[in-house]
Amino acid sequence: MKTTSPDRHRLLRWITFLIVSVIVVLYVALPIGIGVSVVLPYQETVGAPPAGFEAVTLTTEDGVALAGWYQPPSNGAVIIVLHGAGGSREGMRSHIDLLTRHGYGVLALDLRGHGGSGGLIIGGALIVFGLIIMLQNMGLMYLQNWWALFILIPAFGSFAAA
């Protein structure tokens, strides 16, 4: 039995509709959804600082307050710990504990618009450059040796380095 012409056209329309729908979801809806989730992240609640840490607030050049925790080093090296996109320093506690057990000083900060920090979210290399400029202008108050500064950015490094 042969397929009639109207049935064939109906089948071709459905196939075309499905292909176009998949393309729209992959190239329009999915990128928009990911963009919105990065720009408007879930605000994670930040608890008390870990034992031995003090709560600190650093102010950027444009007046935005960045909340953080600080513990001085016992080995002379300070590591700035930044969280991934959509997180806060609270999610970095396991990294912070590991670093302090090995004698590193830790400055764990919430990025703009995340955790306990104010301001609007920015991305890319602006985060790292802004942080370095802020520390330079502060006279490196938390750093004993500028050469002993490291920045740890799990799950965000490739984005921040772009």
N, C-alpha and C positions, 0 to 999 in steps of 0.2 A: 504494500500500500504506500503510495507516494504522499509526502507531506505537501499540503497545499501551501500556496504562496502566502496567505495571511498568517498561517501558523509559523512559517519560516520567519516572517517579518517580526512577529511577536517574540520569538526566541532570540533573534538578533537584537531587538530592543532591550530585552532583559539582560543579555550578556553585556551589551554596551553600558547599560545602567550599572551593573555590578562592577565593571572595570572602572568606570568614572567614579563610582562611590569609593572604591578602594584607593584610587589616586587622590581624591579629595581628602580622605581620612589621613593618608600617609604624608601628604605634602602641605596640607592646610591645617586640619584640626589638631593633629598630633604636635606639630611645632608650636602652635598657639597655646595648647595646653601645657606643654613643657615650659614655655616662656612665662606664662602666668604663674606656674608653681615656683619658679625661681625668683620672680620679681615680688611675689606676695607670699613669702614662706609662712609656714606654721610657726607661731611664736612659742618656742620651747621655754618652759619655766626653768629658771636658773636657781639652784639651791645655794646653800652656804658654801663658802670656800673650803677646799680640802684642808686637813690639818697642816699647820705650818705656813699657810698662805694668808695674805692680807687682801682685802677687797681694795681695788684701785680704780680710779677714773682718769682716763687720759682725754685731753681735749684736742681735737683736730684744728687745723688752721682756720677752718670756716665755723668753728664753735660747736661742733657736734661732740657730745660726750660719749666715749667708748668705755663700757664697763669691762672690768677684767679682774684677774687674780694674779698676785705676784709672790714669788718666793725667791730670795737671793741664792746664788750658787755657792756650793762648797768647793767646786773644782775650777771656778773662774769663767765658765762658759754659760751664756744665757741663751735659751731657746724661746722664741716667740711662737706660741701655738695658736693657730687659727683654725676654725672649724670649717666644715664643708658647706656648700650652698644650702640654705634652708635650715641650718642647725644653730647651735650655740656652743659656748665653751663647756657647757654641761655634758655634751656628748663626747668631749675629749678627756674626760676624767681618767680613763685607763691609760692614755698616752701620757698625761700629766704625772700620774703615779709612777709609771715606768721611768720617766726622765728624772724625777726627783729622787728616786731610789738610787740612781747612778750619779747623784751629786750635781746635776745640772740645775741652774736657776731657770725658772719658768715664768714667762709673762703670757698668760692665756687671756685672749681678748675676744669679745663679741664684735663681729663686724657691724658696720652701719645697718640699722634696721633689724638687727637680729638680737635675740636674747635680751639682755638688759641695756643695750646701747640704743641711742637715739638716732635720728636722721633717716634719710632715704637710702635704699639699697643701691650700691654701685657695683660694677663688676670689672672683671679683667685685671689688667696690670695696674689700673688706678688704685686698687686696694693695696697692693704691696708698695707702690711708689708713695702713696699718701701716708702709709704707715712709717716708712723710712724718713720722709720729710718731717713728719710729726716728731719722731724720736730725735732727729738732728736738732730741731728747733727747741726741744725740751732740754738740750744739753745732755742727752743720753742719761737722764737721771736714774734709770734702772739698770744701766749697763756699766760694768766696771771696765771692760775692754771692748772697744768697738769691733776689733778683729774676732772676738769670741761670740759673735752674734750669729745665730742660725734661725731660720724661719721654717717651721713645720706646718704644712698645709695638706693634710691627707684628703683625698677625694676632691681636691680643689686646685691642686698645684698646676695641672696642665691648663686649666681655665685662667688662673691668675697670671701664669707666665705667658699667655697668648699676647 
